[in-house]
Amino acid sequence: MVPHPVSVIFVDSCDLPTPFGVFKLHGFEDTETGKEHLAIVLGDVEAESSVLCRVHSECLTGDCLFSMRCDCGAQLQGALERIATEGAGVVLYLRQEGRGIGLINKIRAYQLQDQGADTVEANERLGFDADLRDYSMCKPMFAHLHVQRLRLMTNNPVKVNALTKLGFEIVDRVPLETGHNSHNARYLATKAGKLGHLINRKD
């Protein structure tokens, strides 16, 4: 996907008490698309030589509705817990539902998966690429936080490459394997087999 021109601006911030600690929530707006993105920050990340972080794309079904069809909610919680344990870090929460296809199209894709398609086949049958996410908004968001060197919590080499191309130094890729269950076993196998995610498959 060709990145769109970056038009993301900082709006405001507030405290965010969570079960893991009190984070600072920073709100950003993309003035071109109207989408709103978040940075969830703990500690003095500007003082860190490299920052533990996760770049997390929105998954309403997994993050908020506790869906077991994916590992997204478990990864978000795991990232916040790990940051809390270390005392400093960032989660960028990007409004890119369904790897960029949107919530309603994700429901359509889930229906195709119920009929036997895997997650990649379902997106393609709907006329989308397997992954439409764009990470260009990360640049102004991390710039606002004065963060450049990352210890990135991800299993996705494509995300590592995308952020490297944006000029970030990925000091370390920190595996984030959690949330495996019988409902998402095929989904995780497809991410490993077709999308190149570095997942220790259980099958």
Residue frames as a rotation matrix with the C-alpha (Angstrom) as fourth column:
MET 1
0.575 0.818 0.000 0.00
0.818 -0.575 0.000 0.00
0.000 0.000 -1.000 0.00
VAL 2
-0.289 -0.639 0.713 1.29
0.576 -0.711 -0.403 3.48
0.765 0.294 0.574 -0.89
PRO 3
-0.430 0.111 -0.896 1.40
0.856 -0.265 -0.444 5.61
-0.286 -0.958 0.019 2.28
HIS 4
0.545 0.634 0.548 -0.88
0.728 -0.682 0.065 8.63
0.415 0.364 -0.834 2.26
PRO 5
-0.214 -0.630 0.747 0.60
0.086 -0.774 -0.628 12.07
0.973 -0.070 0.220 2.98
VAL 6
-0.386 0.007 -0.923 1.11
0.885 0.285 -0.368 12.40
0.261 -0.958 -0.116 6.72
SER 7
-0.333 0.375 0.865 -1.30
-0.106 -0.927 0.361 14.95
0.937 0.028 0.349 8.19
VAL 8
0.336 0.427 -0.840 -1.45
0.693 0.492 0.527 13.76
0.638 -0.759 -0.130 11.78
ILE 9
-0.261 -0.357 0.897 -1.48
-0.273 -0.864 -0.424 16.42
0.926 -0.356 0.128 14.50
PHE 10
-0.752 -0.030 -0.659 -1.42
0.602 0.375 -0.705 16.22
0.269 -0.926 -0.264 18.30
VAL 11
0.055 0.868 0.493 -4.66
0.194 -0.494 0.848 17.37
0.979 0.049 -0.196 19.95
ASP 12
0.244 0.057 0.968 -4.45
-0.855 -0.459 0.243 16.86
0.458 -0.887 -0.063 23.73
SER 13
-0.452 -0.421 -0.787 -3.53
0.021 0.877 -0.481 14.45
0.892 -0.233 -0.387 26.52
CYS 14
0.366 0.577 0.730 -4.90
-0.809 -0.191 0.557 13.19
0.460 -0.794 0.397 29.82
ASP 15
-0.627 -0.490 0.605 -4.26
-0.742 0.613 -0.273 10.64
-0.237 -0.620 -0.748 32.54
LEU 16
0.186 0.648 -0.738 -5.49
-0.694 0.619 0.368 7.10
0.695 0.444 0.565 31.89
PRO 17
-0.292 -0.240 0.926 -5.79
-0.878 0.452 -0.160 4.95
-0.380 -0.859 -0.342 35.03
THR 18
0.221 0.296 -0.929 -5.72
-0.658 0.749 0.082 1.25
0.720 0.593 0.360 34.12
PRO 19
0.990 0.124 0.060 -5.38
-0.130 0.691 0.711 -2.03
0.047 -0.712 0.700 36.06
PHE 20
0.520 -0.854 -0.016 -1.69
0.790 0.489 -0.370 -1.96
0.323 0.180 0.929 35.05
GLY 21
-0.450 -0.656 -0.607 -0.89
0.799 -0.598 0.054 1.60
-0.398 -0.460 0.793 36.12
VAL 22
0.561 0.591 -0.580 -1.66
0.287 -0.796 -0.533 5.23
-0.776 0.132 -0.616 35.34
PHE 23
-0.262 -0.578 0.773 -0.70
0.935 0.046 0.352 5.93
-0.239 0.815 0.528 31.74
LYS 24
-0.348 0.167 -0.922 -0.75
-0.201 -0.974 -0.101 9.22
-0.916 0.150 0.373 29.85
LEU 25
0.072 0.500 0.863 -3.15
0.817 0.466 -0.339 9.14
-0.572 0.730 -0.375 26.89
HIS 26
-0.589 -0.332 -0.737 -2.21
-0.153 -0.849 0.505 11.36
-0.794 0.410 0.449 23.92
GLY 27
0.356 0.806 0.473 -4.80
0.481 0.276 -0.832 12.02
-0.801 0.523 -0.290 21.20
PHE 28
-0.742 -0.584 -0.330 -3.92
-0.061 -0.431 0.900 12.66
-0.667 0.688 0.285 17.56
GLU 29
0.446 0.893 0.055 -6.07
0.057 0.033 -0.998 13.50
-0.893 0.448 -0.036 14.55
ASP 30
-0.628 -0.501 0.596 -5.43
0.630 0.122 0.767 12.85
-0.457 0.857 0.238 10.88
THR 31
-0.312 0.513 -0.800 -6.77
-0.216 -0.858 -0.466 16.01
-0.925 0.027 0.378 9.29
GLU 32
-0.733 0.028 -0.679 -7.04
-0.679 0.025 0.734 14.34
0.038 0.999 0.001 5.87
THR 33
-0.676 0.426 -0.601 -8.98
0.093 0.859 0.504 11.20
0.731 0.285 -0.620 6.85
GLY 34
0.131 0.719 0.683 -10.61
-0.715 -0.409 0.567 12.33
0.687 -0.562 0.461 10.11
LYS 35
0.510 0.014 -0.860 -9.28
0.347 0.912 0.220 9.23
0.787 -0.411 0.460 11.88
GLU 36
0.561 -0.270 0.783 -8.17
-0.758 -0.548 0.354 9.60
0.334 -0.791 -0.512 15.48
HIS 37
0.305 -0.579 -0.756 -5.14
0.239 0.815 -0.528 7.72
0.922 -0.020 0.387 16.82
LEU 38
0.940 0.088 0.329 -3.78
-0.298 -0.258 0.919 7.29
0.166 -0.962 -0.217 20.35
ALA 39
-0.159 -0.946 -0.284 -0.45
-0.126 0.305 -0.944 7.05
0.979 -0.114 -0.167 22.10
ILE 40
0.914 0.405 -0.016 -0.65
-0.083 0.226 0.971 5.29
0.396 -0.886 0.240 25.49
VAL 41
0.088 -0.983 0.160 2.50
-0.112 -0.169 -0.979 6.25
0.990 0.069 -0.125 27.39
LEU 42
0.953 0.087 -0.292 4.02
0.273 0.181 0.945 5.27
0.135 -0.980 0.149 30.71
GLY 43
0.383 -0.852 -0.356 7.07
0.710 0.025 0.703 6.89
-0.591 -0.522 0.615 32.28
ASP 44
0.455 -0.363 -0.814 9.63
-0.427 -0.890 0.158 9.31
-0.782 0.276 -0.560 30.88
VAL 45
0.709 -0.125 0.694 10.11
0.530 0.743 -0.408 7.74
-0.465 0.657 0.593 27.45
GLU 46
0.905 -0.394 0.157 12.14
-0.169 -0.675 -0.718 10.70
0.389 0.624 -0.678 26.22
ALA 47
0.366 -0.794 0.485 14.83
-0.912 -0.204 0.356 9.79
-0.184 -0.572 -0.799 28.74
GLU 48
0.599 -0.096 0.795 15.01
-0.029 0.990 0.141 6.16
-0.801 -0.107 0.590 27.58
SER 49
-0.449 -0.827 -0.338 17.90
-0.491 -0.088 0.867 5.18
-0.747 0.555 -0.366 25.28
SER 50
-0.855 0.366 -0.367 15.48
-0.206 0.409 0.889 2.84
0.476 0.836 -0.274 23.50
VAL 51
-0.479 0.778 0.407 11.75
-0.848 -0.291 -0.443 2.59
-0.226 -0.557 0.799 24.17
LEU 52
-0.880 0.332 0.341 9.69
0.320 0.943 -0.093 -0.55
-0.352 0.027 -0.935 24.65
CYS 53
-0.483 0.719 -0.501 6.70
-0.717 -0.652 -0.245 -0.11
-0.503 0.241 0.830 22.40
ARG 54
-0.505 0.418 0.756 3.89
0.628 0.778 -0.011 -1.74
-0.593 0.469 -0.655 20.49
VAL 55
-0.776 0.377 -0.505 2.25
-0.605 -0.672 0.428 -0.40
-0.178 0.638 0.749 17.35
HIS 56
-0.743 0.572 0.348 -1.25
0.377 0.787 -0.488 -1.86
-0.553 -0.231 -0.801 17.66
SER 57
-0.857 0.514 -0.022 -3.96
-0.267 -0.408 0.873 -1.61
0.440 0.754 0.488 15.01
GLU 58
-0.426 0.780 0.458 -7.49
-0.868 -0.210 -0.451 -1.30
-0.255 -0.590 0.766 16.34
CYS 59
-0.750 0.350 -0.561 -9.46
0.034 0.868 0.495 -4.53
0.660 0.352 -0.663 16.72
LEU 60
-0.325 0.681 0.656 -12.80
-0.881 -0.471 0.052 -3.69
0.345 -0.561 0.753 18.30
THR 61
0.609 0.623 -0.491 -13.91
-0.439 0.780 0.446 -7.31
0.661 -0.056 0.749 18.37
GLY 62
0.221 -0.612 -0.760 -10.74
0.566 0.715 -0.411 -8.49
0.794 -0.339 0.504 20.09
ASP 63
-0.742 -0.617 0.262 -9.78
0.202 -0.579 -0.790 -5.44
0.639 -0.533 0.555 22.15
CYS 64
-0.701 0.523 0.484 -13.26
-0.695 -0.654 -0.299 -4.55
0.160 -0.546 0.822 23.44
LEU 65
0.346 0.932 -0.106 -15.58
-0.905 0.361 0.223 -7.53
0.246 0.019 0.969 22.84
PHE 66
-0.046 -0.472 0.880 -13.14
-0.769 0.579 0.271 -10.21
-0.638 -0.664 -0.390 24.03
SER 67
0.800 0.343 -0.492 -13.28
-0.596 0.554 -0.582 -12.15
0.073 0.759 0.647 20.75
MET 68
0.237 -0.696 0.678 -11.23
-0.285 0.617 0.733 -15.34
-0.929 -0.367 -0.052 20.70
ARG 69
0.916 0.121 0.384 -11.09
0.318 0.366 -0.874 -15.40
-0.246 0.923 0.297 16.88
CYS 70
0.514 -0.784 0.348 -7.82
0.045 -0.381 -0.923 -13.47
0.856 0.490 -0.161 17.02
ASP 71
0.132 -0.556 -0.821 -4.99
0.964 0.266 -0.025 -12.72
0.232 -0.788 0.571 19.45
CYS 72
-0.126 -0.234 0.964 -5.32
0.343 -0.922 -0.179 -8.91
0.931 0.308 0.197 19.29
GLY 73
0.692 0.471 0.548 -6.89
-0.310 -0.491 0.814 -8.24
0.652 -0.733 -0.194 22.67
ALA 74
0.878 -0.416 -0.238 -4.42
0.455 0.569 0.685 -10.51
-0.150 -0.709 0.689 24.42
GLN 75
-0.008 -0.920 0.391 -1.52
0.926 -0.155 -0.345 -8.79
0.378 0.359 0.853 22.65
LEU 76
0.129 0.120 0.984 -2.76
-0.026 -0.992 0.124 -5.33
0.991 -0.041 -0.124 23.68
GLN 77
0.935 0.248 0.256 -3.11
-0.260 -0.015 0.965 -6.40
0.243 -0.969 0.050 27.30
GLY 78
0.664 -0.737 -0.124 0.24
0.742 0.629 0.232 -8.18
-0.093 -0.246 0.965 27.21
ALA 79
-0.059 -0.689 0.723 1.95
0.654 -0.574 -0.493 -5.08
0.754 0.443 0.484 25.85
LEU 80
0.382 0.271 0.883 0.48
-0.371 -0.830 0.416 -2.82
0.846 -0.487 -0.217 28.53
GLU 81
1.000 -0.012 -0.019 1.41
0.022 0.472 0.881 -5.31
-0.002 -0.881 0.472 31.26
ARG 82
0.377 -0.925 0.041 4.99
0.917 0.366 -0.159 -5.58
0.132 0.097 0.986 30.03
ILE 83
-0.067 -0.345 0.936 5.36
0.256 -0.913 -0.318 -1.80
0.964 0.218 0.150 29.80
ALA 84
0.715 0.400 0.573 3.99
-0.431 -0.392 0.813 -1.48
0.550 -0.828 -0.108 33.34
THR 85
0.878 -0.431 -0.208 6.49
0.470 0.695 0.543 -4.06
-0.090 -0.575 0.813 34.57
GLU 86
-0.014 -0.944 0.329 9.39
0.944 -0.121 -0.308 -2.15
0.331 0.306 0.893 33.00
GLY 87
-0.001 0.090 -0.996 8.05
0.727 -0.683 -0.063 1.21
-0.686 -0.724 -0.065 34.14
ALA 88
-0.169 -0.046 -0.985 8.21
-0.449 -0.886 0.119 2.97
-0.877 0.462 0.129 30.76
GLY 89
-0.785 -0.125 0.606 6.97
0.443 0.571 0.691 2.44
-0.433 0.812 -0.393 27.22
VAL 90
-0.512 0.567 -0.645 4.48
-0.701 -0.710 -0.068 3.33
-0.497 0.417 0.761 24.51
VAL 91
-0.405 0.472 0.783 1.55
0.688 0.721 -0.079 1.71
-0.602 0.507 -0.617 22.75
LEU 92
-0.805 0.271 -0.528 0.48
-0.524 -0.742 0.418 3.46
-0.278 0.614 0.739 19.57
TYR 93
-0.360 0.784 0.505 -3.18
0.431 0.620 -0.656 2.59
-0.827 -0.019 -0.561 18.99
LEU 94
-0.899 -0.103 -0.425 -3.96
-0.317 -0.514 0.797 3.05
-0.301 0.852 0.430 15.29
ARG 95
0.015 0.996 0.088 -7.48
-0.414 0.086 -0.906 3.16
-0.910 -0.022 0.414 13.87
GLN 96
-0.437 -0.233 -0.869 -6.95
-0.892 0.232 0.387 0.51
0.112 0.944 -0.309 11.19
GLU 97
0.072 0.588 0.805 -9.67
-0.666 0.629 -0.400 -2.04
-0.742 -0.508 0.437 11.92
GLY 98
0.757 0.349 0.553 -9.45
0.037 0.822 -0.568 -5.40
-0.653 0.450 0.609 10.19
ARG 99
-0.203 -0.927 0.314 -5.93
0.658 0.109 0.746 -4.82
-0.725 0.358 0.588 8.80
GLY 100
-0.855 -0.236 -0.462 -7.32
-0.032 -0.865 0.500 -1.72
-0.518 0.442 0.732 7.12
ILE 101
-0.807 0.560 0.187 -10.65
0.366 0.226 0.903 -2.93
0.463 0.797 -0.388 5.67
GLY 102
-0.546 0.612 0.573 -12.92
-0.700 -0.709 0.090 -1.52
0.461 -0.352 0.815 8.40
LEU 103
-0.693 0.252 0.675 -15.27
-0.530 0.457 -0.714 -3.06
-0.488 -0.853 -0.183 10.93
ILE 104
0.377 0.926 0.019 -18.24
-0.654 0.281 -0.703 -3.95
-0.656 0.252 0.711 8.68
ASN 105
0.446 -0.288 -0.847 -16.00
-0.746 0.404 -0.530 -5.48
0.495 0.868 -0.035 6.05
LYS 106
-0.709 -0.681 0.184 -14.27
-0.661 0.551 -0.510 -7.44
0.246 -0.483 -0.840 8.81
ILE 107
-0.206 0.726 0.656 -17.65
-0.547 0.470 -0.693 -8.89
-0.811 -0.501 0.300 9.77
ARG 108
0.718 0.423 -0.553 -18.16
-0.686 0.293 -0.666 -9.84
-0.120 0.857 0.501 6.13
ALA 109
-0.103 -0.856 -0.507 -14.72
-0.753 0.400 -0.522 -11.44
0.649 0.328 -0.686 6.14
TYR 110
-0.691 -0.098 0.716 -15.58
-0.648 0.524 -0.553 -13.35
-0.321 -0.846 -0.425 9.32
GLN 111
0.394 0.896 0.204 -18.69
-0.618 0.422 -0.663 -14.71
-0.680 0.135 0.720 7.62
LEU 112
0.585 -0.277 -0.762 -16.52
-0.666 0.372 -0.647 -16.00
0.463 0.886 0.034 4.77
GLN 113
-0.579 -0.807 0.118 -14.21
-0.706 0.423 -0.568 -17.55
0.408 -0.412 -0.815 7.34
ASP 114
-0.225 0.597 0.770 -17.23
-0.690 0.460 -0.558 -19.26
-0.688 -0.657 0.309 8.93
GLN 115
0.804 0.565 -0.188 -17.80
-0.500 0.469 -0.728 -20.82
-0.323 0.679 0.659 5.50
GLY 116
0.802 -0.496 0.334 -14.22
0.496 0.863 0.093 -22.12
-0.334 0.091 0.938 5.29
ALA 117
0.611 -0.613 0.501 -12.01
0.207 -0.487 -0.848 -19.31
0.764 0.622 -0.171 3.97
ASP 118
-0.001 -0.641 -0.768 -8.89
1.000 -0.020 0.015 -18.34
-0.025 -0.768 0.640 5.88
THR 119
0.328 0.194 -0.925 -8.24
0.481 -0.877 -0.013 -14.72
-0.813 -0.441 -0.381 6.89
VAL 120
-0.648 -0.614 -0.450 -6.23
-0.124 -0.498 0.858 -13.93
-0.751 0.612 0.246 3.74
GLU 121
-0.827 0.382 0.413 -8.68
0.554 0.422 0.718 -15.62
0.100 0.822 -0.560 1.36
ALA 122
0.118 0.935 -0.334 -11.61
0.947 -0.207 -0.245 -13.82
-0.299 -0.287 -0.910 2.98
ASN 123
0.027 -0.175 -0.984 -10.05
0.055 -0.983 0.177 -10.38
-0.998 -0.059 -0.017 2.45
GLU 124
-0.875 -0.458 -0.158 -9.18
-0.138 -0.077 0.987 -11.22
-0.464 0.886 0.004 -1.14
ARG 125
-0.558 0.747 0.362 -12.70
0.828 0.477 0.294 -12.49
0.047 0.464 -0.885 -1.93
LEU 126
0.417 0.694 -0.586 -14.00
0.715 -0.649 -0.260 -9.10
-0.561 -0.311 -0.767 -0.74
GLY 127
0.734 -0.150 0.662 -11.62
0.534 -0.475 -0.699 -7.38
0.419 0.867 -0.269 -3.16
PHE 128
0.852 -0.453 0.262 -8.98
-0.523 -0.723 0.451 -6.28
-0.015 -0.522 -0.853 -0.66
ASP 129
-0.031 -0.930 -0.366 -5.31
-0.419 0.344 -0.840 -7.04
0.907 0.127 -0.401 -0.25
ALA 130
0.157 0.043 -0.987 -4.40
0.639 0.757 0.135 -9.28
0.753 -0.652 0.091 2.67
ASP 131
0.073 -0.206 -0.976 -3.07
0.914 -0.378 0.148 -6.29
-0.399 -0.903 0.161 4.64
LEU 132
0.337 0.169 0.926 -3.91
0.686 -0.718 -0.118 -2.65
0.645 0.675 -0.358 3.86
ARG 133
0.747 -0.001 -0.665 -2.35
0.586 -0.470 0.660 -1.07
-0.313 -0.883 -0.350 6.94
ASP 134
0.353 -0.605 0.714 -0.24
0.338 -0.629 -0.700 2.07
0.872 0.488 -0.018 6.65
TYR 135
0.395 -0.274 -0.877 2.22
0.918 0.092 0.385 3.02
-0.025 -0.957 0.288 9.40
SER 136
-0.260 -0.575 0.776 3.17
0.623 -0.714 -0.320 6.50
0.738 0.400 0.544 8.18
MET 137
0.565 0.541 0.623 1.17
-0.115 -0.696 0.709 8.14
0.817 -0.472 -0.331 11.01
CYS 138
0.718 -0.348 -0.603 3.65
0.693 0.436 0.574 6.63
0.063 -0.830 0.554 13.48
LYS 139
-0.209 -0.913 0.350 6.30
0.829 -0.355 -0.431 9.17
0.518 0.200 0.831 12.46
PRO 140
-0.260 0.099 0.961 4.60
-0.221 -0.974 0.041 12.34
0.940 -0.201 0.275 13.76
MET 141
0.808 0.588 0.021 3.23
-0.173 0.203 0.964 10.46
0.563 -0.783 0.265 16.77
PHE 142
0.540 -0.696 -0.473 6.64
0.839 0.494 0.230 9.19
0.074 -0.521 0.850 17.87
ALA 143
-0.347 -0.665 0.661 8.16
0.568 -0.710 -0.416 12.59
0.746 0.231 0.624 17.01
HIS 144
0.337 0.559 0.758 5.74
-0.321 -0.688 0.650 14.24
0.885 -0.462 -0.052 19.43
LEU 145
0.998 0.061 -0.035 6.96
0.004 0.444 0.896 11.84
0.070 -0.894 0.443 22.12
HIS 146
0.381 -0.924 -0.031 10.63
-0.921 -0.377 -0.097 12.37
0.078 0.065 -0.995 21.13
VAL 147
0.330 -0.190 0.925 11.04
-0.238 0.931 0.277 8.64
-0.913 -0.311 0.262 20.51
GLN 148
0.342 -0.293 -0.893 13.32
-0.940 -0.127 -0.318 7.31
-0.021 0.947 -0.319 17.76
ARG 149
-0.641 -0.633 -0.435 14.92
-0.598 0.767 -0.235 4.04
0.482 0.110 -0.869 18.95
LEU 150
0.274 0.940 0.201 12.45
-0.936 0.213 0.280 1.20
0.221 -0.266 0.938 19.52
ARG 151
-0.948 -0.211 0.236 12.25
-0.255 0.951 -0.174 -2.16
-0.188 -0.226 -0.956 21.18
LEU 152
-0.402 0.830 -0.386 9.24
-0.887 -0.249 0.389 -3.24
0.227 0.499 0.836 19.18
MET 153
-0.575 0.328 0.750 6.77
-0.258 0.796 -0.547 -5.78
-0.776 -0.508 -0.373 20.56
THR 154
0.328 0.660 -0.676 5.59
-0.901 0.004 -0.433 -7.62
-0.284 0.751 0.596 17.46
ASN 155
0.034 -0.273 0.961 5.62
0.116 0.957 0.268 -10.96
-0.993 0.102 0.064 15.67
ASN 156
0.796 0.462 0.390 5.30
0.453 -0.027 -0.891 -9.27
-0.401 0.886 -0.231 12.27
PRO 157
-0.237 -0.969 0.074 8.50
0.754 -0.135 0.643 -8.67
-0.613 0.208 0.762 10.22
VAL 158
-0.062 0.281 0.958 6.52
0.862 -0.469 0.193 -6.46
0.504 0.837 -0.213 7.80
LYS 159
0.910 0.414 -0.018 5.85
0.348 -0.741 0.573 -4.03
0.224 -0.528 -0.819 10.65
VAL 160
0.382 -0.867 -0.321 9.54
0.474 -0.114 0.873 -4.01
-0.793 -0.486 0.367 11.56
ASN 161
-0.426 -0.558 0.712 10.46
0.886 -0.096 0.454 -3.24
-0.185 0.824 0.535 7.93
ALA 162
0.339 0.648 0.682 7.79
0.735 -0.635 0.238 -0.54
0.588 0.421 -0.691 7.61
LEU 163
0.959 0.016 -0.283 9.00
0.220 -0.672 0.707 1.33
-0.179 -0.740 -0.648 10.70
THR 164
0.039 -0.999 0.019 12.63
0.622 0.039 0.782 0.94
-0.782 -0.019 0.623 9.64
LYS 165
-0.285 -0.085 0.955 11.79
0.930 -0.266 0.254 2.54
0.232 0.960 0.155 6.29
LEU 166
0.729 0.600 0.330 10.20
0.472 -0.790 0.392 5.45
0.495 -0.130 -0.859 8.18
GLY 167
0.147 -0.803 0.577 13.58
-0.238 -0.595 -0.768 6.09
0.960 -0.024 -0.279 9.79
PHE 168
0.705 0.126 0.697 13.18
-0.706 0.040 0.707 4.40
0.061 -0.991 0.118 13.17
GLU 169
-0.430 -0.848 -0.309 15.96
-0.692 0.530 -0.490 2.29
0.580 0.003 -0.815 14.63
ILE 170
0.753 0.650 -0.102 14.56
-0.470 0.641 0.607 -1.05
0.460 -0.409 0.788 15.73
VAL 171
-0.150 -0.860 0.488 17.00
-0.974 0.045 -0.220 -2.01
0.167 -0.509 -0.845 18.47
ASP 172
-0.949 -0.089 0.302 15.17
-0.173 0.949 -0.263 -5.27
-0.263 -0.302 -0.916 19.20
ARG 173
-0.222 0.917 -0.331 12.10
-0.584 0.147 0.798 -7.20
0.781 0.370 0.503 18.12
VAL 174
-0.804 0.024 0.595 10.35
-0.552 0.341 -0.761 -8.41
-0.221 -0.940 -0.261 21.26
PRO 175
-0.764 0.548 -0.341 8.09
0.181 0.689 0.702 -11.43
0.619 0.475 -0.625 20.60
LEU 176
-0.654 0.652 0.384 4.51
-0.723 -0.390 -0.570 -11.05
-0.222 -0.650 0.726 21.82
GLU 177
-0.591 0.401 -0.700 2.96
-0.181 0.780 0.599 -14.51
0.786 0.481 -0.388 21.67
THR 178
-0.906 0.404 0.128 -0.19
-0.094 0.104 -0.990 -14.75
-0.413 -0.909 -0.056 23.74
GLY 179
-0.190 0.950 -0.248 -3.89
-0.766 -0.302 -0.567 -15.47
-0.614 0.082 0.785 23.39
HIS 180
-0.756 -0.075 -0.650 -3.58
-0.526 0.660 0.536 -18.81
0.389 0.747 -0.539 21.59
ASN 181
-0.360 0.679 0.640 -6.79
-0.518 0.425 -0.742 -20.87
-0.776 -0.599 0.199 21.78
SER 182
-0.499 0.172 0.849 -8.79
0.505 0.854 0.123 -23.41
-0.704 0.490 -0.513 19.79
HIS 183
0.581 0.813 -0.031 -10.87
0.488 -0.379 -0.786 -20.69
-0.651 0.442 -0.617 18.11
ASN 184
0.789 -0.291 -0.542 -7.89
-0.513 -0.797 -0.319 -18.85
-0.339 0.529 -0.778 16.57
ALA 185
0.156 -0.782 0.603 -5.53
0.078 0.618 0.782 -21.74
-0.985 -0.075 0.158 15.83
ARG 186
0.267 -0.025 0.963 -6.18
0.927 0.280 -0.250 -21.60
-0.264 0.960 0.098 12.07
TYR 187
0.975 0.112 0.191 -5.99
0.155 -0.961 -0.228 -17.81
0.158 0.253 -0.955 12.06
LEU 188
0.580 -0.814 0.028 -2.58
-0.511 -0.337 0.790 -17.87
-0.634 -0.472 -0.612 13.73
ALA 189
0.033 -0.547 0.836 -1.37
0.471 0.747 0.470 -20.61
-0.882 0.378 0.282 11.40
THR 190
0.598 0.243 0.764 -2.45
0.799 -0.250 -0.546 -18.47
0.058 0.937 -0.344 8.42
LYS 191
0.953 -0.301 -0.041 -0.63
-0.291 -0.942 0.165 -15.43
-0.089 -0.146 -0.985 9.80
ALA 192
0.199 -0.926 0.322 2.50
-0.310 0.252 0.917 -17.54
-0.930 -0.282 -0.237 10.12
GLY 193
-0.074 -0.239 0.968 2.16
0.611 0.757 0.233 -19.40
-0.788 0.609 0.090 6.82
LYS 194
0.307 0.321 0.896 0.84
0.943 -0.226 -0.242 -16.67
0.125 0.920 -0.372 4.50
LEU 195
0.905 0.104 0.413 1.73
0.090 -0.995 0.053 -13.37
0.416 -0.011 -0.909 6.18
GLY 196
0.129 -0.990 -0.062 5.14
0.238 0.092 -0.967 -14.32
0.963 0.109 0.248 7.56
HIS 197
0.544 0.084 0.835 4.44
-0.708 -0.489 0.510 -13.68
0.451 -0.868 -0.206 11.24
LEU 198
-0.464 -0.810 -0.359 6.99
-0.351 0.540 -0.765 -15.24
0.813 -0.229 -0.534 13.56
ILE 199
0.268 0.695 0.667 4.65
-0.954 0.096 0.284 -17.38
0.133 -0.713 0.689 15.62
ASN 200
-0.854 -0.489 0.180 5.49
-0.518 0.832 -0.196 -20.61
-0.054 -0.261 -0.964 17.40
ARG 201
-0.095 0.894 -0.437 2.70
-0.794 0.197 0.575 -22.69
0.600 0.402 0.691 15.94
LYS 202
-0.311 0.069 0.948 1.08
-0.850 0.426 -0.310 -25.12
-0.425 -0.902 -0.074 18.33
ASP 203
0.716 0.697 -0.033 -0.24
-0.631 0.626 -0.458 -27.59
-0.299 0.349 0.888 15.72
